[in-house]
């Protein structure tokens, strides 16, 4: 199905908000990728009720649920969440993302996550994004490094995954860092006071 309401587009992919109609496609992708993702995400429920809860959460001001899609066909090739969005003097969010087995290794996530960074620091008017990654998830570490994230620290027993509390590395990028890397040429700089006084527009 072709994309008709994307937020940003790159040479090969676009990003848009997740929607109810994505359930079947996302469920199939998750099933096909279960072995690849289980080590990092653990077992996930694939019934419609958790998906409805996810959509409700994504509709709140503190969360953004996005998908990365191919420009031509609209096929989903990745999922991205911006969680724990804090406004006021922080203007920050926590990044989570998922690739899928059928399209991994083609650079779609690098391009798509770059668009998410632009969206976060542009229309969403955030100032900082943080990503917490397990130390042996080399592909994910390389992904954020390519996008200009910097390692800030190490969090012991950070998240409960597959029956154990897992350590994570903490990586982050700010709007200034992204601008220096040339990722924000299309968006003007906004001060903290401007962000606090003018909240970004939400999806319809």
Backbone bond lengths (Angstrom), bond angles and torsions (degrees), N, CA, C in turn:
res aa  C-N    CA-C-N  psi(-1)  N-CA   C-N-CA  omega(-1)  CA-C   N-CA-C  phi
1 X - - - 1.461 - - 1.520 109.73 -
2 X 1.297 118.02 129.07 1.457 122.23 -175.97 1.524 110.88 -71.23
3 X 1.331 115.54 148.78 1.448 121.10 179.29 1.526 110.01 -80.10
4 X 1.317 116.51 131.63 1.463 120.23 179.71 1.519 112.77 -120.44
5 X 1.320 118.34 -8.66 1.469 120.10 -175.39 1.525 110.72 -142.90
6 X 1.319 116.81 58.46 1.454 118.77 -179.16 1.530 110.42 -84.49
7 X 1.322 114.65 161.02 1.461 121.99 -179.76 1.524 111.55 -90.52
8 X 1.327 116.01 -46.52 1.462 122.87 177.40 1.514 108.22 -145.16
9 X 1.315 117.06 155.40 1.452 120.15 178.36 1.521 110.88 -134.35
10 X 1.332 114.64 148.09 1.445 122.31 173.71 1.512 109.20 -115.76
11 X 1.324 117.70 -168.18 1.469 120.51 -179.51 1.520 113.56 -59.88
12 X 1.344 116.64 -36.38 1.473 119.29 -174.52 1.527 114.06 -120.66
13 X 1.328 117.98 -23.89 1.466 120.44 -174.35 1.519 111.14 -130.51
14 X 1.322 114.76 162.89 1.459 122.57 172.61 1.526 107.66 -128.13
15 X 1.327 116.31 163.57 1.457 120.43 170.93 1.521 108.54 -120.04
16 X 1.316 115.15 145.93 1.463 121.21 176.34 1.521 108.22 -150.36
17 X 1.332 115.54 169.42 1.457 119.44 175.50 1.524 110.39 -72.60
18 X 1.323 115.36 145.61 1.455 120.49 174.32 1.531 108.65 -67.84
19 X 1.347 116.68 151.33 1.459 120.78 -177.67 1.526 110.34 -143.21
20 X 1.330 115.57 167.83 1.456 120.90 -175.29 1.525 112.11 -56.73
21 X 1.313 116.10 -37.34 1.459 120.18 -176.37 1.527 113.39 -67.20
22 X 1.330 117.81 -10.63 1.468 121.53 -178.38 1.525 112.91 -81.88
23 X 1.326 117.70 -7.67 1.470 120.33 -170.98 1.535 112.37 -55.17
24 X 1.326 117.61 -51.97 1.465 119.97 -176.14 1.521 111.73 -62.26
25 X 1.330 116.28 -43.50 1.462 119.31 -178.48 1.519 111.60 -66.95
26 X 1.326 117.01 -43.48 1.467 120.47 179.75 1.522 111.47 -66.68
27 X 1.325 116.84 -36.81 1.466 120.08 178.69 1.524 110.82 -65.05
28 X 1.335 116.57 -43.10 1.462 120.28 178.02 1.521 111.32 -63.76
29 X 1.326 117.40 -42.03 1.464 121.07 179.08 1.527 110.91 -63.86
30 X 1.331 116.34 -41.68 1.467 120.24 179.74 1.524 111.24 -64.96
31 X 1.320 117.21 -39.92 1.461 120.53 178.75 1.527 111.18 -65.23
32 X 1.323 116.44 -43.64 1.459 120.58 -179.97 1.538 111.84 -66.93
33 X 1.321 116.17 -25.82 1.472 121.14 -175.20 1.523 112.46 -105.17
34 X 1.324 117.97 8.38 1.463 121.46 -172.23 1.521 112.58 -56.87
35 X 1.321 117.10 -43.87 1.462 120.07 -177.78 1.531 110.68 -65.12
36 X 1.331 116.37 -40.47 1.460 120.77 -179.14 1.527 111.67 -67.36
37 X 1.332 117.13 -37.53 1.470 121.02 -172.01 1.525 114.13 -92.50
38 X 1.341 117.80 -19.08 1.464 120.09 -172.18 1.527 112.20 -58.13
39 X 1.292 117.01 -38.16 1.470 120.72 -177.60 1.523 111.96 -61.98
40 X 1.334 116.70 -32.83 1.460 120.14 -174.71 1.529 112.91 -99.46
41 X 1.318 116.90 -30.61 1.468 120.05 -174.24 1.522 113.49 -112.06
42 X 1.323 117.33 -16.69 1.448 119.79 -174.96 1.521 110.79 78.35
43 X 1.326 115.86 177.99 1.463 120.71 178.50 1.524 109.40 -72.81
44 X 1.326 115.89 135.98 1.455 121.63 -179.52 1.528 110.05 -121.24
45 X 1.345 115.78 140.94 1.460 119.67 173.56 1.523 109.64 -68.51
46 X 1.327 116.14 138.90 1.461 120.65 -177.17 1.524 112.01 -116.32
47 X 1.339 117.12 18.07 1.456 120.25 178.76 1.521 109.74 -82.90
48 X 1.316 115.42 169.04 1.459 120.30 -174.93 1.523 112.54 -69.96
49 X 1.332 118.17 -28.67 1.466 120.04 -176.66 1.530 112.73 -64.35
50 X 1.342 119.71 -47.73 1.466 118.86 175.06 1.524 112.72 -60.00
51 X 1.335 116.81 -33.70 1.458 119.58 179.01 1.521 110.71 -67.96
52 X 1.332 117.16 -40.04 1.462 120.42 176.23 1.533 110.48 -61.36
53 X 1.329 115.90 -41.62 1.470 119.61 178.62 1.525 110.74 -63.97
54 X 1.327 115.56 -38.75 1.466 120.11 177.85 1.526 110.75 -63.18
55 X 1.328 117.39 -43.19 1.459 120.37 178.26 1.524 111.49 -63.02
56 X 1.319 116.57 -40.79 1.467 120.10 178.15 1.521 110.58 -62.98
57 X 1.327 116.58 -43.24 1.461 120.54 179.21 1.526 110.75 -65.16
58 X 1.333 116.02 -38.40 1.462 120.00 -179.41 1.518 112.23 -68.46
59 X 1.330 117.08 -19.02 1.450 120.43 177.55 1.512 114.30 -84.62
60 X 1.339 116.71 -2.96 1.463 121.11 179.50 1.530 110.71 -86.34
61 X 1.335 118.00 155.23 1.468 120.50 -179.55 1.524 114.06 -61.70
62 X 1.335 117.69 -19.45 1.465 120.48 -176.80 1.522 113.78 -90.77
63 X 1.334 117.67 1.18 1.465 120.33 -176.98 1.522 110.62 -142.81
64 X 1.333 115.56 146.85 1.459 122.85 172.30 1.528 107.82 -130.58
65 X 1.337 116.48 122.16 1.453 121.53 176.46 1.513 109.86 -105.81
66 X 1.336 117.02 119.43 1.461 122.08 -173.33 1.518 110.73 -128.26
67 X 1.330 115.67 156.17 1.453 120.90 170.54 1.521 109.00 -126.97
68 X 1.327 114.99 150.01 1.464 122.96 174.98 1.520 106.62 -101.88
69 X 1.332 116.95 126.44 1.464 121.77 -174.96 1.519 110.60 -128.32
70 X 1.309 116.35 151.04 1.456 121.37 173.50 1.521 109.82 -67.58
71 X 1.325 116.27 138.73 1.467 119.99 -177.55 1.522 112.49 -62.71
72 X 1.318 117.67 -41.43 1.449 119.74 -174.39 1.513 114.08 -73.78
73 X 1.336 115.96 -53.82 1.467 120.67 -172.90 1.522 113.94 -94.19
74 X 1.336 117.25 -22.15 1.454 120.34 -174.38 1.516 113.51 82.89
75 X 1.336 118.23 1.37 1.459 121.33 -179.69 1.529 110.63 -62.07
76 X 1.309 116.09 138.18 1.457 121.75 -179.80 1.532 109.49 -77.32
77 X 1.333 116.13 130.95 1.468 120.94 178.94 1.529 112.31 -122.32
78 X 1.319 117.70 -2.82 1.463 120.51 179.31 1.516 111.35 -170.36
79 X 1.311 115.65 157.39 1.460 121.88 175.99 1.520 109.99 -124.81
80 X 1.323 117.11 142.24 1.465 121.95 -178.31 1.523 109.16 -138.52
81 X 1.319 115.85 136.65 1.457 121.39 173.08 1.524 109.43 -121.76
82 X 1.317 116.02 138.75 1.466 121.41 165.90 1.513 105.39 -108.86
83 X 1.323 116.24 107.55 1.459 122.66 -174.67 1.522 111.81 -106.36
84 X 1.322 114.66 166.50 1.475 121.51 173.51 1.522 111.89 52.45
85 X 1.332 116.63 43.01 1.459 120.34 179.49 1.522 109.69 -68.12
86 X 1.313 115.84 123.33 1.466 122.12 179.71 1.520 108.84 -115.70
87 X 1.309 116.26 133.18 1.456 121.19 -179.61 1.530 109.94 -101.13
88 X 1.313 117.92 -149.38 1.456 120.58 -178.95 1.511 111.65 65.67
89 X 1.321 116.21 -129.82 1.460 120.82 -176.30 1.529 113.02 -85.48
90 X 1.344 118.56 -3.55 1.459 121.04 -178.94 1.531 112.30 -95.72
91 X 1.320 117.99 -52.23 1.474 122.32 -178.82 1.532 110.79 50.80
92 X 1.341 116.26 55.70 1.460 120.66 -173.58 1.517 111.04 -132.28
93 X 1.319 115.80 164.71 1.452 122.18 175.85 1.510 110.62 -153.49
94 X 1.334 116.08 161.08 1.459 122.53 179.48 1.520 108.98 -108.70
95 X 1.312 116.23 130.03 1.459 122.36 -173.23 1.524 110.77 -97.34
96 X 1.328 115.24 132.76 1.454 121.91 170.79 1.515 108.86 -131.56
97 X 1.339 118.29 147.31 1.462 119.27 -175.65 1.523 110.37 -155.08
98 X 1.330 114.45 157.09 1.453 122.14 -177.55 1.528 109.74 -139.73
99 X 1.314 116.03 131.22 1.465 120.33 169.81 1.523 108.02 -102.05
100 X 1.312 117.02 172.36 1.458 120.71 -177.40 1.532 110.17 -127.96
101 X 1.325 115.18 148.29 1.461 121.39 -170.21 1.524 112.91 -58.94
102 X 1.334 117.28 -35.85 1.463 120.08 -174.10 1.526 113.22 -70.51
103 X 1.333 118.05 -19.21 1.466 119.56 -175.91 1.524 113.07 -130.23
104 X 1.316 117.85 9.48 1.464 119.47 -179.37 1.529 110.40 -69.37
105 X 1.331 116.26 153.35 1.453 121.03 177.21 1.508 115.47 83.89
106 X 1.323 118.30 8.68 1.463 121.28 -178.38 1.531 113.59 -109.75
107 X 1.330 116.40 2.60 1.454 119.82 178.44 1.517 114.87 86.01
108 X 1.325 117.41 3.68 1.461 119.42 -178.90 1.532 112.05 -65.53
109 X 1.326 116.35 -38.65 1.463 119.14 -178.80 1.522 111.28 -69.01
110 X 1.317 117.69 -37.57 1.465 119.73 177.08 1.523 110.59 -61.12
111 X 1.328 115.80 -47.49 1.464 119.62 179.40 1.527 111.46 -66.11
112 X 1.331 116.58 -45.29 1.453 120.27 -177.53 1.513 113.39 -67.54
113 X 1.330 116.74 -42.07 1.459 119.50 179.69 1.527 110.50 -68.74
114 X 1.334 116.81 -30.82 1.462 119.55 172.74 1.520 111.46 -61.49
115 X 1.332 116.99 -39.04 1.467 120.37 176.07 1.526 111.15 -65.92
116 X 1.329 116.41 -36.64 1.472 119.51 177.90 1.523 110.73 -64.61
117 X 1.325 117.01 -39.90 1.464 120.06 175.94 1.529 110.29 -59.99
118 X 1.334 116.73 -43.68 1.461 119.84 177.07 1.523 111.26 -61.83
119 X 1.322 116.86 -42.29 1.461 121.47 179.52 1.528 111.04 -63.64
120 X 1.332 116.05 -41.36 1.465 120.25 -178.56 1.520 112.14 -65.64
121 X 1.328 116.62 -42.55 1.455 120.35 -176.64 1.524 113.13 -90.36
122 X 1.328 116.52 -10.04 1.459 121.36 176.41 1.510 111.42 -99.87
123 X 1.343 118.59 -97.04 1.467 121.63 -177.69 1.525 114.79 -56.30
124 X 1.344 118.92 -37.43 1.463 119.73 179.94 1.521 112.84 -78.54
125 X 1.313 117.61 -16.28 1.465 123.19 176.64 1.528 112.91 59.48
126 X 1.340 117.12 34.34 1.458 119.96 172.67 1.526 109.77 -80.93
127 X 1.335 114.85 164.20 1.460 120.36 179.06 1.521 112.48 -113.47
128 X 1.358 117.07 -21.71 1.459 119.97 -174.15 1.525 109.67 -147.49
129 X 1.328 115.95 138.36 1.454 123.26 171.66 1.522 109.20 -121.87
130 X 1.315 116.05 138.30 1.456 121.96 179.44 1.522 109.19 -122.57
131 X 1.325 116.51 141.53 1.461 122.17 175.90 1.524 108.46 -129.62
132 X 1.326 116.68 130.54 1.458 122.31 179.46 1.524 108.51 -110.94
133 X 1.345 116.04 122.10 1.459 121.65 -166.91 1.526 109.52 -132.71
134 X 1.333 116.71 136.22 1.456 119.93 176.88 1.529 110.18 -64.13
135 X 1.333 117.79 139.41 1.473 121.76 -170.81 1.520 114.83 -59.68
136 X 1.348 117.74 -27.58 1.463 119.23 -178.95 1.520 112.95 -96.51
137 X 1.330 117.23 8.94 1.465 120.79 175.48 1.525 108.24 -88.20
138 X 1.312 115.07 75.15 1.461 121.28 -172.10 1.524 112.74 -60.00
139 X 1.315 117.38 -40.83 1.465 120.16 -178.35 1.518 111.30 -61.65
140 X 1.323 116.25 -41.61 1.459 120.09 -179.44 1.523 111.34 -69.94
141 X 1.308 116.57 -39.08 1.469 120.07 177.09 1.523 110.80 -62.66
142 X 1.317 116.23 -42.89 1.463 119.93 179.09 1.526 111.17 -65.14
143 X 1.326 116.42 -35.20 1.459 120.58 -179.88 1.524 111.29 -61.97
144 X 1.334 118.02 -51.80 1.464 119.02 -178.00 1.525 111.10 -69.09
145 X 1.323 116.60 -31.04 1.471 119.30 177.55 1.531 110.47 -64.07
146 X 1.325 116.49 -41.20 1.466 120.06 177.95 1.528 111.71 -61.31
147 X 1.310 117.22 -30.84 1.465 121.60 -176.79 1.530 113.06 -87.38
148 X 1.323 116.89 0.35 1.461 119.66 175.80 1.510 115.51 98.07
149 X 1.341 118.20 4.49 1.462 120.16 175.11 1.527 109.46 -66.07
150 X 1.313 115.93 150.41 1.457 121.27 176.83 1.532 110.00 -119.63
151 X 1.309 115.72 142.09 1.464 120.76 178.69 1.524 109.44 -72.41
152 X 1.307 116.17 127.70 1.464 121.19 -178.10 1.524 113.67 -109.01
153 X 1.312 116.76 -24.87 1.459 116.82 -177.70 1.519 112.21 175.74
154 X 1.336 114.30 -170.96 1.457 122.45 -175.19 1.526 107.41 -132.30
155 X 1.338 115.56 125.85 1.469 120.72 -178.02 1.524 109.33 -109.61
156 X 1.310 116.34 113.50 1.460 122.04 -179.59 1.530 110.46 -75.56
157 X 1.345 115.76 136.61 1.467 121.76 177.31 1.529 110.65 48.67
158 X 1.311 116.16 53.32 1.460 121.39 -172.08 1.522 113.49 -79.44
159 X 1.365 117.18 -40.95 1.463 119.81 -173.84 1.527 109.89 -141.88
160 X 1.334 114.77 143.60 1.459 121.41 -178.29 1.523 109.17 -87.44
161 X 1.336 116.78 110.86 1.458 122.30 -176.88 1.531 108.37 -134.53
162 X 1.330 116.43 129.27 1.465 121.45 177.21 1.520 112.92 53.65
163 X 1.325 115.82 42.85 1.458 120.51 174.19 1.509 115.88 80.61
164 X 1.345 117.97 6.66 1.460 120.64 179.88 1.524 110.40 -138.65
165 X 1.336 115.42 150.90 1.462 120.47 172.22 1.525 108.14 -81.06
166 X 1.324 116.15 117.25 1.460 121.75 -172.96 1.531 111.51 -100.97
167 X 1.323 115.04 138.07 1.465 120.61 172.38 1.522 109.70 -70.52
168 X 1.323 116.69 151.19 1.463 121.93 178.08 1.521 109.97 -139.27
169 X 1.318 115.58 147.86 1.456 120.94 167.69 1.526 108.64 -87.60
170 X 1.303 115.29 143.48 1.472 120.75 -179.84 1.521 109.55 -104.94
171 X 1.333 115.89 118.55 1.462 123.24 178.53 1.521 109.03 -118.40
172 X 1.329 116.69 148.17 1.465 119.26 -178.42 1.517 111.35 -150.62
173 X 1.326 114.56 158.98 1.457 122.32 174.62 1.517 107.83 -141.58
174 X 1.317 117.15 142.52 1.451 122.12 176.06 1.529 109.41 -109.99
175 X 1.322 115.38 167.08 1.467 119.39 178.61 1.523 110.69 -59.16
176 X 1.337 117.31 -37.89 1.468 120.06 179.83 1.524 110.80 -65.58
177 X 1.330 116.75 -41.23 1.458 120.63 178.88 1.529 110.78 -64.08
178 X 1.334 116.32 -42.84 1.457 120.01 179.19 1.521 111.18 -65.95
179 X 1.311 116.65 -37.49 1.465 120.54 179.43 1.532 109.96 -66.60
180 X 1.304 116.82 -40.80 1.461 120.90 177.71 1.525 110.90 -62.53
181 X 1.331 115.67 -35.44 1.466 120.26 179.12 1.520 112.49 -78.84
182 X 1.335 117.36 -0.95 1.452 121.10 177.27 1.501 115.56 82.41
183 X 1.348 117.81 16.17 1.450 120.55 -177.46 1.524 113.23 -87.34
184 X 1.339 118.75 -15.22 1.464 120.80 -172.11 1.520 112.71 -117.75
185 X 1.311 116.99 33.82 1.459 119.09 -177.15 1.523 112.55 -66.62
186 X 1.332 117.94 -20.65 1.463 120.75 -177.40 1.522 113.73 -90.51
187 X 1.348 116.78 -5.80 1.456 119.33 -174.63 1.521 110.42 -124.58
188 X 1.334 118.12 130.86 1.455 121.25 177.65 1.511 111.69 -72.12
189 X 1.315 115.62 158.29 1.452 121.14 176.96 1.516 110.21 -73.28
190 X 1.330 117.20 139.60 1.465 122.07 176.35 1.517 109.21 -121.70
191 X 1.302 116.44 135.89 1.460 120.57 178.29 1.514 109.73 -77.43
192 X 1.343 117.12 164.47 1.459 121.57 179.48 1.518 110.89 -60.72
193 X 1.313 117.33 -38.40 1.457 120.01 -178.80 1.521 110.90 -67.55
194 X 1.340 117.62 -37.17 1.450 120.56 177.60 1.514 110.81 -65.27
195 X 1.346 116.53 -41.07 1.453 120.62 179.88 1.520 110.63 -64.50
196 X 1.341 116.22 -43.36 1.449 119.81 -176.63 1.524 111.24 -67.54
197 X 1.329 116.94 -33.66 1.448 119.92 -176.97 1.506 113.77 -85.74
198 X 1.338 117.64 -18.36 1.457 120.75 -176.22 1.507 109.65 -131.70
199 X 1.340 118.55 83.70 1.463 120.99 -179.28 1.507 111.07 -62.74
200 X 1.326 118.18 145.89 1.453 121.37 -177.22 1.517 111.48 -67.21
201 X 1.322 115.79 155.14 1.449 120.05 177.24 1.512 110.23 -69.06
202 X 1.329 116.12 141.67 1.455 121.69 177.61 1.514 109.34 -94.04
203 X 1.329 115.93 167.78 1.464 120.53 177.01 1.519 110.05 -64.04
204 X 1.324 118.30 152.51 1.463 120.16 178.13 1.517 112.08 -65.95
